């Protein structure tokens, strides 16, 4: 529930800045929200590809 409240607060803060004509500030607030969401998701690990000599990828 804490995450929802924080997201809700960020959205309405961005809306307030946008209504006041501070569009870049509103965009920055929304970018921060996106960055936080990306940090919360588990990191996908890339697996090494092993191929036979001469095999085409």
PDBQT receptor file of N, H, CA, C and O in Angstrom, charges set to zero:
ATOM      1  N   UNK A   1       0.827  -1.195   0.000  1.00  0.00    +0.000 N 
ATOM      2  CA  UNK A   1       0.000   0.000   0.000  1.00  0.00    +0.000 C 
ATOM      3  C   UNK A   1       0.870   1.257   0.000  1.00  0.00    +0.000 C 
ATOM      4  O   UNK A   1       0.481   2.290  -0.545  1.00  0.00    +0.000 OA
ATOM      5  N   UNK A   2       2.041   1.161   0.610  1.00  0.00    +0.000 N 
ATOM      6  H   UNK A   2       2.358   0.322   1.053  1.00  0.00    +0.000 HD
ATOM      7  CA  UNK A   2       2.926   2.313   0.676  1.00  0.00    +0.000 C 
ATOM      8  C   UNK A   2       3.372   2.745  -0.728  1.00  0.00    +0.000 C 
ATOM      9  O   UNK A   2       3.466   3.938  -1.014  1.00  0.00    +0.000 OA
ATOM     10  N   UNK A   3       3.644   1.773  -1.595  1.00  0.00    +0.000 N 
ATOM     11  H   UNK A   3       3.568   0.804  -1.364  1.00  0.00    +0.000 HD
ATOM     12  CA  UNK A   3       4.055   2.075  -2.966  1.00  0.00    +0.000 C 
ATOM     13  C   UNK A   3       2.960   2.798  -3.733  1.00  0.00    +0.000 C 
ATOM     14  O   UNK A   3       3.229   3.735  -4.485  1.00  0.00    +0.000 OA
ATOM     15  N   UNK A   4       1.727   2.356  -3.538  1.00  0.00    +0.000 N 
ATOM     16  H   UNK A   4       1.508   1.595  -2.927  1.00  0.00    +0.000 HD
ATOM     17  CA  UNK A   4       0.599   2.998  -4.212  1.00  0.00    +0.000 C 
ATOM     18  C   UNK A   4       0.475   4.455  -3.784  1.00  0.00    +0.000 C 
ATOM     19  O   UNK A   4       0.280   5.338  -4.619  1.00  0.00    +0.000 OA
ATOM     20  N   UNK A   5       0.588   4.704  -2.487  1.00  0.00    +0.000 N 
ATOM     21  H   UNK A   5       0.746   3.986  -1.809  1.00  0.00    +0.000 HD
ATOM     22  CA  UNK A   5       0.466   6.063  -1.958  1.00  0.00    +0.000 C 
ATOM     23  C   UNK A   5       1.556   6.971  -2.523  1.00  0.00    +0.000 C 
ATOM     24  O   UNK A   5       1.285   8.111  -2.900  1.00  0.00    +0.000 OA
ATOM     25  N   UNK A   6       2.780   6.465  -2.581  1.00  0.00    +0.000 N 
ATOM     26  H   UNK A   6       2.999   5.539  -2.275  1.00  0.00    +0.000 HD
ATOM     27  CA  UNK A   6       3.891   7.253  -3.103  1.00  0.00    +0.000 C 
ATOM     28  C   UNK A   6       3.691   7.555  -4.594  1.00  0.00    +0.000 C 
ATOM     29  O   UNK A   6       3.926   8.678  -5.041  1.00  0.00    +0.000 OA
ATOM     30  N   UNK A   7       3.257   6.548  -5.356  1.00  0.00    +0.000 N 
ATOM     31  H   UNK A   7       3.066   5.636  -4.993  1.00  0.00    +0.000 HD
ATOM     32  CA  UNK A   7       3.009   6.732  -6.791  1.00  0.00    +0.000 C 
ATOM     33  C   UNK A   7       1.896   7.767  -6.995  1.00  0.00    +0.000 C 
ATOM     34  O   UNK A   7       2.022   8.660  -7.833  1.00  0.00    +0.000 OA
ATOM     35  N   UNK A   8       0.825   7.646  -6.240  1.00  0.00    +0.000 N 
ATOM     36  H   UNK A   8       0.722   6.921  -5.559  1.00  0.00    +0.000 HD
ATOM     37  CA  UNK A   8      -0.307   8.564  -6.321  1.00  0.00    +0.000 C 
ATOM     38  C   UNK A   8       0.149   9.997  -6.035  1.00  0.00    +0.000 C 
ATOM     39  O   UNK A   8      -0.231  10.934  -6.737  1.00  0.00    +0.000 OA
ATOM     40  N   UNK A   9       0.969  10.148  -4.993  1.00  0.00    +0.000 N 
ATOM     41  H   UNK A   9       1.277   9.387  -4.422  1.00  0.00    +0.000 HD
ATOM     42  CA  UNK A   9       1.474  11.468  -4.616  1.00  0.00    +0.000 C 
ATOM     43  C   UNK A   9       2.356  12.061  -5.720  1.00  0.00    +0.000 C 
ATOM     44  O   UNK A   9       2.254  13.250  -6.020  1.00  0.00    +0.000 OA
ATOM     45  N   UNK A  10       3.211  11.246  -6.317  1.00  0.00    +0.000 N 
ATOM     46  H   UNK A  10       3.294  10.280  -6.073  1.00  0.00    +0.000 HD
ATOM     47  CA  UNK A  10       4.084  11.735  -7.393  1.00  0.00    +0.000 C 
ATOM     48  C   UNK A  10       3.273  12.171  -8.617  1.00  0.00    +0.000 C 
ATOM     49  O   UNK A  10       3.576  13.189  -9.238  1.00  0.00    +0.000 OA
ATOM     50  N   UNK A  11       2.261  11.407  -8.950  1.00  0.00    +0.000 N 
ATOM     51  H   UNK A  11       2.015  10.580  -8.445  1.00  0.00    +0.000 HD
ATOM     52  CA  UNK A  11       1.430  11.751 -10.108  1.00  0.00    +0.000 C 
ATOM     53  C   UNK A  11       0.743  13.095  -9.887  1.00  0.00    +0.000 C 
ATOM     54  O   UNK A  11       0.755  13.953 -10.770  1.00  0.00    +0.000 OA
ATOM     55  N   UNK A  12       0.149  13.277  -8.720  1.00  0.00    +0.000 N 
ATOM     56  H   UNK A  12       0.139  12.580  -8.003  1.00  0.00    +0.000 HD
ATOM     57  CA  UNK A  12      -0.555  14.532  -8.468  1.00  0.00    +0.000 C 
ATOM     58  C   UNK A  12       0.383  15.710  -8.294  1.00  0.00    +0.000 C 
ATOM     59  O   UNK A  12       0.012  16.848  -8.581  1.00  0.00    +0.000 OA
ATOM     60  N   UNK A  13       1.595  15.450  -7.826  1.00  0.00    +0.000 N 
ATOM     61  H   UNK A  13       1.897  14.526  -7.593  1.00  0.00    +0.000 HD
ATOM     62  CA  UNK A  13       2.589  16.515  -7.767  1.00  0.00    +0.000 C 
ATOM     63  C   UNK A  13       2.957  16.950  -9.176  1.00  0.00    +0.000 C 
ATOM     64  O   UNK A  13       3.057  18.144  -9.455  1.00  0.00    +0.000 OA
ATOM     65  N   UNK A  14       3.158  15.982 -10.064  1.00  0.00    +0.000 N 
ATOM     66  H   UNK A  14       3.076  15.011  -9.838  1.00  0.00    +0.000 HD
ATOM     67  CA  UNK A  14       3.465  16.295 -11.462  1.00  0.00    +0.000 C 
ATOM     68  C   UNK A  14       2.312  17.062 -12.109  1.00  0.00    +0.000 C 
ATOM     69  O   UNK A  14       2.546  18.008 -12.860  1.00  0.00    +0.000 OA
ATOM     70  N   UNK A  15       1.092  16.669 -11.828  1.00  0.00    +0.000 N 
ATOM     71  H   UNK A  15       0.903  15.900 -11.217  1.00  0.00    +0.000 HD
ATOM     72  CA  UNK A  15      -0.074  17.364 -12.370  1.00  0.00    +0.000 C 
ATOM     73  C   UNK A  15      -0.098  18.820 -11.906  1.00  0.00    +0.000 C 
ATOM     74  O   UNK A  15      -0.384  19.724 -12.692  1.00  0.00    +0.000 OA
ATOM     75  N   UNK A  16       0.198  19.035 -10.649  1.00  0.00    +0.000 N 
ATOM     76  H   UNK A  16       0.430  18.301 -10.011  1.00  0.00    +0.000 HD
ATOM     77  CA  UNK A  16       0.210  20.397 -10.098  1.00  0.00    +0.000 C 
ATOM     78  C   UNK A  16       1.229  21.269 -10.817  1.00  0.00    +0.000 C 
ATOM     79  O   UNK A  16       0.933  22.407 -11.181  1.00  0.00    +0.000 OA
ATOM     80  N   UNK A  17       2.431  20.734 -11.020  1.00  0.00    +0.000 N 
ATOM     81  H   UNK A  17       2.671  19.810 -10.724  1.00  0.00    +0.000 HD
ATOM     82  CA  UNK A  17       3.455  21.500 -11.739  1.00  0.00    +0.000 C 
ATOM     83  C   UNK A  17       3.040  21.753 -13.188  1.00  0.00    +0.000 C 
ATOM     84  O   UNK A  17       3.266  22.841 -13.717  1.00  0.00    +0.000 OA
ATOM     85  N   UNK A  18       2.441  20.760 -13.826  1.00  0.00    +0.000 N 
ATOM     86  H   UNK A  18       2.258  19.876 -13.397  1.00  0.00    +0.000 HD
ATOM     87  CA  UNK A  18       2.004  20.934 -15.208  1.00  0.00    +0.000 C 
ATOM     88  C   UNK A  18       0.924  22.012 -15.313  1.00  0.00    +0.000 C 
ATOM     89  O   UNK A  18       0.944  22.819 -16.242  1.00  0.00    +0.000 OA
ATOM     90  N   UNK A  19      -0.010  22.030 -14.373  1.00  0.00    +0.000 N 
ATOM     91  H   UNK A  19      -0.026  21.375 -13.618  1.00  0.00    +0.000 HD
ATOM     92  CA  UNK A  19      -1.062  23.049 -14.379  1.00  0.00    +0.000 C 
ATOM     93  C   UNK A  19      -0.485  24.449 -14.201  1.00  0.00    +0.000 C 
ATOM     94  O   UNK A  19      -1.043  25.430 -14.693  1.00  0.00    +0.000 OA
ATOM     95  N   UNK A  20       0.641  24.531 -13.492  1.00  0.00    +0.000 N 
ATOM     96  H   UNK A  20       1.095  23.735 -13.092  1.00  0.00    +0.000 HD
ATOM     97  CA  UNK A  20       1.276  25.834 -13.259  1.00  0.00    +0.000 C 
ATOM     98  C   UNK A  20       2.204  26.225 -14.417  1.00  0.00    +0.000 C 
ATOM     99  O   UNK A  20       2.854  27.269 -14.371  1.00  0.00    +0.000 OA
ATOM    100  N   UNK A  21       2.260  25.391 -15.441  1.00  0.00    +0.000 N 
ATOM    101  H   UNK A  21       1.732  24.542 -15.479  1.00  0.00    +0.000 HD
ATOM    102  CA  UNK A  21       3.094  25.699 -16.605  1.00  0.00    +0.000 C 
ATOM    103  C   UNK A  21       4.524  25.204 -16.493  1.00  0.00    +0.000 C 
ATOM    104  O   UNK A  21       5.344  25.480 -17.368  1.00  0.00    +0.000 OA
ATOM    105  N   UNK A  22       4.830  24.485 -15.442  1.00  0.00    +0.000 N 
ATOM    106  H   UNK A  22       4.164  24.260 -14.731  1.00  0.00    +0.000 HD
ATOM    107  CA  UNK A  22       6.180  23.945 -15.240  1.00  0.00    +0.000 C 
ATOM    108  C   UNK A  22       6.238  22.529 -15.819  1.00  0.00    +0.000 C 
ATOM    109  O   UNK A  22       6.327  21.544 -15.087  1.00  0.00    +0.000 OA
ATOM    110  N   UNK A  23       6.185  22.454 -17.150  1.00  0.00    +0.000 N 
ATOM    111  H   UNK A  23       6.112  23.254 -17.745  1.00  0.00    +0.000 HD
ATOM    112  CA  UNK A  23       6.078  21.159 -17.820  1.00  0.00    +0.000 C 
ATOM    113  C   UNK A  23       7.329  20.306 -17.651  1.00  0.00    +0.000 C 
ATOM    114  O   UNK A  23       7.233  19.093 -17.460  1.00  0.00    +0.000 OA
ATOM    115  N   UNK A  24       8.496  20.929 -17.719  1.00  0.00    +0.000 N 
ATOM    116  H   UNK A  24       8.574  21.914 -17.874  1.00  0.00    +0.000 HD
ATOM    117  CA  UNK A  24       9.734  20.165 -17.587  1.00  0.00    +0.000 C 
ATOM    118  C   UNK A  24       9.861  19.568 -16.179  1.00  0.00    +0.000 C 
ATOM    119  O   UNK A  24      10.318  18.436 -16.026  1.00  0.00    +0.000 OA
ATOM    120  N   UNK A  25       9.462  20.318 -15.168  1.00  0.00    +0.000 N 
ATOM    121  H   UNK A  25       9.090  21.238 -15.293  1.00  0.00    +0.000 HD
ATOM    122  CA  UNK A  25       9.495  19.793 -13.800  1.00  0.00    +0.000 C 
ATOM    123  C   UNK A  25       8.537  18.610 -13.668  1.00  0.00    +0.000 C 
ATOM    124  O   UNK A  25       8.867  17.607 -13.035  1.00  0.00    +0.000 OA
ATOM    125  N   UNK A  26       7.363  18.726 -14.261  1.00  0.00    +0.000 N 
ATOM    126  H   UNK A  26       7.094  19.540 -14.775  1.00  0.00    +0.000 HD
ATOM    127  CA  UNK A  26       6.389  17.630 -14.225  1.00  0.00    +0.000 C 
ATOM    128  C   UNK A  26       6.957  16.389 -14.912  1.00  0.00    +0.000 C 
ATOM    129  O   UNK A  26       6.795  15.274 -14.416  1.00  0.00    +0.000 OA
ATOM    130  N   UNK A  27       7.615  16.578 -16.041  1.00  0.00    +0.000 N 
ATOM    131  H   UNK A  27       7.746  17.484 -16.444  1.00  0.00    +0.000 HD
ATOM    132  CA  UNK A  27       8.231  15.446 -16.747  1.00  0.00    +0.000 C 
ATOM    133  C   UNK A  27       9.314  14.800 -15.897  1.00  0.00    +0.000 C 
ATOM    134  O   UNK A  27       9.416  13.575 -15.838  1.00  0.00    +0.000 OA
ATOM    135  N   UNK A  28      10.111  15.616 -15.247  1.00  0.00    +0.000 N 
ATOM    136  H   UNK A  28      10.028  16.611 -15.295  1.00  0.00    +0.000 HD
ATOM    137  CA  UNK A  28      11.189  15.096 -14.402  1.00  0.00    +0.000 C 
ATOM    138  C   UNK A  28      10.628  14.266 -13.245  1.00  0.00    +0.000 C 
ATOM    139  O   UNK A  28      11.177  13.216 -12.910  1.00  0.00    +0.000 OA
ATOM    140  N   UNK A  29       9.568  14.721 -12.653  1.00  0.00    +0.000 N 
ATOM    141  H   UNK A  29       9.121  15.574 -12.924  1.00  0.00    +0.000 HD
ATOM    142  CA  UNK A  29       8.931  13.966 -11.560  1.00  0.00    +0.000 C 
ATOM    143  C   UNK A  29       8.451  12.612 -12.074  1.00  0.00    +0.000 C 
ATOM    144  O   UNK A  29       8.620  11.594 -11.402  1.00  0.00    +0.000 OA
ATOM    145  N   UNK A  30       7.859  12.601 -13.254  1.00  0.00    +0.000 N 
ATOM    146  H   UNK A  30       7.722  13.428 -13.799  1.00  0.00    +0.000 HD
ATOM    147  CA  UNK A  30       7.381  11.347 -13.817  1.00  0.00    +0.000 C 
ATOM    148  C   UNK A  30       8.549  10.439 -14.206  1.00  0.00    +0.000 C 
ATOM    149  O   UNK A  30       8.441   9.218 -14.087  1.00  0.00    +0.000 OA
ATOM    150  N   UNK A  31       9.658  11.010 -14.667  1.00  0.00    +0.000 N 
ATOM    151  H   UNK A  31       9.745  12.001 -14.764  1.00  0.00    +0.000 HD
ATOM    152  CA  UNK A  31      10.845  10.209 -14.979  1.00  0.00    +0.000 C 
ATOM    153  C   UNK A  31      11.394   9.547 -13.715  1.00  0.00    +0.000 C 
ATOM    154  O   UNK A  31      11.810   8.390 -13.755  1.00  0.00    +0.000 OA
ATOM    155  N   UNK A  32      11.396  10.266 -12.608  1.00  0.00    +0.000 N 
ATOM    156  H   UNK A  32      11.058  11.206 -12.576  1.00  0.00    +0.000 HD
ATOM    157  CA  UNK A  32      11.864   9.699 -11.345  1.00  0.00    +0.000 C 
ATOM    158  C   UNK A  32      11.011   8.505 -10.953  1.00  0.00    +0.000 C 
ATOM    159  O   UNK A  32      11.515   7.499 -10.453  1.00  0.00    +0.000 OA
ATOM    160  N   UNK A  33       9.732   8.630 -11.183  1.00  0.00    +0.000 N 
ATOM    161  H   UNK A  33       9.322   9.447 -11.589  1.00  0.00    +0.000 HD
ATOM    162  CA  UNK A  33       8.819   7.538 -10.857  1.00  0.00    +0.000 C 
ATOM    163  C   UNK A  33       9.163   6.317 -11.707  1.00  0.00    +0.000 C 
ATOM    164  O   UNK A  33       9.180   5.195 -11.201  1.00  0.00    +0.000 OA
ATOM    165  N   UNK A  34       9.434   6.526 -12.981  1.00  0.00    +0.000 N 
ATOM    166  H   UNK A  34       9.420   7.437 -13.392  1.00  0.00    +0.000 HD
ATOM    167  CA  UNK A  34       9.776   5.427 -13.874  1.00  0.00    +0.000 C 
ATOM    168  C   UNK A  34      11.075   4.766 -13.435  1.00  0.00    +0.000 C 
ATOM    169  O   UNK A  34      11.175   3.539 -13.430  1.00  0.00    +0.000 OA
ATOM    170  N   UNK A  35      12.071   5.569 -13.065  1.00  0.00    +0.000 N 
ATOM    171  H   UNK A  35      11.990   6.565 -13.069  1.00  0.00    +0.000 HD
ATOM    172  CA  UNK A  35      13.353   5.017 -12.608  1.00  0.00    +0.000 C 
ATOM    173  C   UNK A  35      13.168   4.178 -11.350  1.00  0.00    +0.000 C 
ATOM    174  O   UNK A  35      13.786   3.122 -11.215  1.00  0.00    +0.000 OA
ATOM    175  N   UNK A  36      12.330   4.636 -10.434  1.00  0.00    +0.000 N 
ATOM    176  H   UNK A  36      11.828   5.494 -10.544  1.00  0.00    +0.000 HD
ATOM    177  CA  UNK A  36      12.096   3.889  -9.204  1.00  0.00    +0.000 C 
ATOM    178  C   UNK A  36      11.440   2.548  -9.500  1.00  0.00    +0.000 C 
ATOM    179  O   UNK A  36      11.777   1.543  -8.873  1.00  0.00    +0.000 OA
ATOM    180  N   UNK A  37      10.518   2.521 -10.439  1.00  0.00    +0.000 N 
ATOM    181  H   UNK A  37      10.245   3.337 -10.948  1.00  0.00    +0.000 HD
ATOM    182  CA  UNK A  37       9.849   1.276 -10.790  1.00  0.00    +0.000 C 
ATOM    183  C   UNK A  37      10.852   0.297 -11.387  1.00  0.00    +0.000 C 
ATOM    184  O   UNK A  37      10.803  -0.898 -11.095  1.00  0.00    +0.000 OA
ATOM    185  N   UNK A  38      11.752   0.789 -12.212  1.00  0.00    +0.000 N 
ATOM    186  H   UNK A  38      11.793   1.760 -12.449  1.00  0.00    +0.000 HD
ATOM    187  CA  UNK A  38      12.739  -0.091 -12.829  1.00  0.00    +0.000 C 
ATOM    188  C   UNK A  38      13.666  -0.685 -11.784  1.00  0.00    +0.000 C 
ATOM    189  O   UNK A  38      14.078  -1.837 -11.917  1.00  0.00    +0.000 OA
ATOM    190  N   UNK A  39      14.004   0.068 -10.753  1.00  0.00    +0.000 N 
ATOM    191  H   UNK A  39      13.670   1.005 -10.645  1.00  0.00    +0.000 HD
ATOM    192  CA  UNK A  39      14.865  -0.444  -9.690  1.00  0.00    +0.000 C 
ATOM    193  C   UNK A  39      14.164  -1.511  -8.873  1.00  0.00    +0.000 C 
ATOM    194  O   UNK A  39      14.816  -2.422  -8.361  1.00  0.00    +0.000 OA
ATOM    195  N   UNK A  40      12.859  -1.419  -8.741  1.00  0.00    +0.000 N 
ATOM    196  H   UNK A  40      12.329  -0.680  -9.156  1.00  0.00    +0.000 HD
ATOM    197  CA  UNK A  40      12.111  -2.373  -7.928  1.00  0.00    +0.000 C 
ATOM    198  C   UNK A  40      11.974  -3.736  -8.600  1.00  0.00    +0.000 C 
ATOM    199  O   UNK A  40      11.794  -4.741  -7.912  1.00  0.00    +0.000 OA
ATOM    200  N   UNK A  41      12.053  -3.790  -9.922  1.00  0.00    +0.000 N 
ATOM    201  H   UNK A  41      12.198  -2.974 -10.480  1.00  0.00    +0.000 HD
ATOM    202  CA  UNK A  41      11.886  -5.058 -10.623  1.00  0.00    +0.000 C 
ATOM    203  C   UNK A  41      13.178  -5.859 -10.549  1.00  0.00    +0.000 C 
ATOM    204  O   UNK A  41      14.266  -5.284 -10.549  1.00  0.00    +0.000 OA
ATOM    205  N   UNK A  42      13.066  -7.173 -10.486  1.00  0.00    +0.000 N 
ATOM    206  H   UNK A  42      12.182  -7.640 -10.486  1.00  0.00    +0.000 HD
ATOM    207  CA  UNK A  42      14.280  -7.995 -10.436  1.00  0.00    +0.000 C 
ATOM    208  C   UNK A  42      15.099  -7.828 -11.712  1.00  0.00    +0.000 C 
ATOM    209  O   UNK A  42      14.557  -7.640 -12.802  1.00  0.00    +0.000 OA
ATOM    210  N   UNK A  43      16.385  -7.900 -11.552  1.00  0.00    +0.000 N 
ATOM    211  H   UNK A  43      16.826  -8.053 -10.668  1.00  0.00    +0.000 HD
ATOM    212  CA  UNK A  43      17.285  -7.726 -12.687  1.00  0.00    +0.000 C 
ATOM    213  C   UNK A  43      17.376  -9.047 -13.446  1.00  0.00    +0.000 C 
ATOM    214  O   UNK A  43      17.697 -10.087 -12.871  1.00  0.00    +0.000 OA
ATOM    215  N   UNK A  44      17.093  -8.989 -14.721  1.00  0.00    +0.000 N 
ATOM    216  H   UNK A  44      16.831  -8.144 -15.188  1.00  0.00    +0.000 HD
ATOM    217  CA  UNK A  44      17.206 -10.176 -15.553  1.00  0.00    +0.000 C 
ATOM    218  C   UNK A  44      18.674 -10.368 -15.920  1.00  0.00    +0.000 C 
ATOM    219  O   UNK A  44      19.331  -9.449 -16.409  1.00  0.00    +0.000 OA
ATOM    220  N   UNK A  45      19.167 -11.548 -15.683  1.00  0.00    +0.000 N 
ATOM    221  H   UNK A  45      18.634 -12.295 -15.286  1.00  0.00    +0.000 HD
ATOM    222  CA  UNK A  45      20.557 -11.830 -16.012  1.00  0.00    +0.000 C 
ATOM    223  C   UNK A  45      20.643 -12.385 -17.417  1.00  0.00    +0.000 C 
ATOM    224  O   UNK A  45      19.826 -13.207 -17.833  1.00  0.00    +0.000 OA
ATOM    225  N   UNK A  46      21.637 -11.927 -18.129  1.00  0.00    +0.000 N 
ATOM    226  H   UNK A  46      22.301 -11.260 -17.790  1.00  0.00    +0.000 HD
ATOM    227  CA  UNK A  46      21.862 -12.467 -19.462  1.00  0.00    +0.000 C 
ATOM    228  C   UNK A  46      22.688 -13.736 -19.334  1.00  0.00    +0.000 C 
ATOM    229  O   UNK A  46      23.676 -13.787 -18.601  1.00  0.00    +0.000 OA
ATOM    230  N   UNK A  47      22.268 -14.737 -20.050  1.00  0.00    +0.000 N 
ATOM    231  H   UNK A  47      21.465 -14.695 -20.646  1.00  0.00    +0.000 HD
ATOM    232  CA  UNK A  47      23.023 -15.986 -20.026  1.00  0.00    +0.000 C 
ATOM    233  C   UNK A  47      23.991 -15.999 -21.193  1.00  0.00    +0.000 C 
ATOM    234  O   UNK A  47      23.683 -15.505 -22.277  1.00  0.00    +0.000 OA
ATOM    235  N   UNK A  48      25.131 -16.553 -20.967  1.00  0.00    +0.000 N 
ATOM    236  H   UNK A  48      25.381 -16.955 -20.086  1.00  0.00    +0.000 HD
ATOM    237  CA  UNK A  48      26.137 -16.641 -22.024  1.00  0.00    +0.000 C 
ATOM    238  C   UNK A  48      25.683 -17.663 -23.047  1.00  0.00    +0.000 C 
ATOM    239  O   UNK A  48      25.187 -18.737 -22.705  1.00  0.00    +0.000 OA
ATOM    240  N   UNK A  49      25.860 -17.313 -24.291  1.00  0.00    +0.000 N 
ATOM    241  H   UNK A  49      26.263 -16.441 -24.569  1.00  0.00    +0.000 HD
ATOM    242  CA  UNK A  49      25.499 -18.246 -25.367  1.00  0.00    +0.000 C 
ATOM    243  C   UNK A  49      26.748 -19.029 -25.757  1.00  0.00    +0.000 C 
ATOM    244  O   UNK A  49      27.800 -18.466 -26.058  1.00  0.00    +0.000 OA
ATOM    245  N   UNK A  50      26.592 -20.309 -25.740  1.00  0.00    +0.000 N 
ATOM    246  H   UNK A  50      25.737 -20.766 -25.496  1.00  0.00    +0.000 HD
ATOM    247  CA  UNK A  50      27.696 -21.173 -26.137  1.00  0.00    +0.000 C 
ATOM    248  C   UNK A  50      27.316 -21.787 -27.465  1.00  0.00    +0.000 C 
ATOM    249  O   UNK A  50      26.245 -22.376 -27.610  1.00  0.00    +0.000 OA
ATOM    250  N   UNK A  51      28.203 -21.642 -28.432  1.00  0.00    +0.000 N 
ATOM    251  H   UNK A  51      29.073 -21.163 -28.314  1.00  0.00    +0.000 HD
ATOM    252  CA  UNK A  51      27.904 -22.212 -29.741  1.00  0.00    +0.000 C 
ATOM    253  C   UNK A  51      29.113 -23.010 -30.231  1.00  0.00    +0.000 C 
ATOM    254  O   UNK A  51      30.243 -22.813 -29.783  1.00  0.00    +0.000 OA
ATOM    255  N   UNK A  52      28.841 -23.886 -31.134  1.00  0.00    +0.000 N 
ATOM    256  H   UNK A  52      27.924 -24.047 -31.497  1.00  0.00    +0.000 HD
ATOM    257  CA  UNK A  52      29.887 -24.709 -31.711  1.00  0.00    +0.000 C 
ATOM    258  C   UNK A  52      30.728 -23.852 -32.659  1.00  0.00    +0.000 C 
ATOM    259  O   UNK A  52      30.217 -22.901 -33.251  1.00  0.00    +0.000 OA
ATOM    260  N   UNK A  53      32.001 -24.180 -32.805  1.00  0.00    +0.000 N 
ATOM    261  H   UNK A  53      32.416 -24.952 -32.324  1.00  0.00    +0.000 HD
ATOM    262  CA  UNK A  53      32.845 -23.420 -33.735  1.00  0.00    +0.000 C 
ATOM    263  C   UNK A  53      32.250 -23.460 -35.152  1.00  0.00    +0.000 C 
ATOM    264  O   UNK A  53      31.856 -24.519 -35.640  1.00  0.00    +0.000 OA
ATOM    265  N   UNK A  54      32.194 -22.315 -35.786  1.00  0.00    +0.000 N 
ATOM    266  H   UNK A  54      32.514 -21.455 -35.390  1.00  0.00    +0.000 HD
ATOM    267  CA  UNK A  54      31.672 -22.229 -37.154  1.00  0.00    +0.000 C 
ATOM    268  C   UNK A  54      30.157 -22.095 -37.231  1.00  0.00    +0.000 C 
ATOM    269  O   UNK A  54      29.612 -21.931 -38.323  1.00  0.00    +0.000 OA
ATOM    270  N   UNK A  55      29.469 -22.162 -36.102  1.00  0.00    +0.000 N 
ATOM    271  H   UNK A  55      29.912 -22.295 -35.216  1.00  0.00    +0.000 HD
ATOM    272  CA  UNK A  55      28.010 -22.030 -36.105  1.00  0.00    +0.000 C 
ATOM    273  C   UNK A  55      27.642 -20.578 -36.317  1.00  0.00    +0.000 C 
ATOM    274  O   UNK A  55      28.271 -19.680 -35.757  1.00  0.00    +0.000 OA
ATOM    275  N   UNK A  56      26.615 -20.348 -37.132  1.00  0.00    +0.000 N 
ATOM    276  H   UNK A  56      26.104 -21.077 -37.588  1.00  0.00    +0.000 HD
ATOM    277  CA  UNK A  56      26.152 -18.987 -37.399  1.00  0.00    +0.000 C 
ATOM    278  C   UNK A  56      25.132 -18.588 -36.355  1.00  0.00    +0.000 C 
ATOM    279  O   UNK A  56      24.333 -19.405 -35.896  1.00  0.00    +0.000 OA
ATOM    280  N   UNK A  57      25.170 -17.323 -35.988  1.00  0.00    +0.000 N 
ATOM    281  H   UNK A  57      25.819 -16.659 -36.361  1.00  0.00    +0.000 HD
ATOM    282  CA  UNK A  57      24.191 -16.825 -35.023  1.00  0.00    +0.000 C 
ATOM    283  C   UNK A  57      23.076 -16.145 -35.722  1.00  0.00    +0.000 C 
ATOM    284  O   UNK A  57      22.149 -15.656 -35.076  1.00  0.00    +0.000 OA
TER     285      UNK A  57
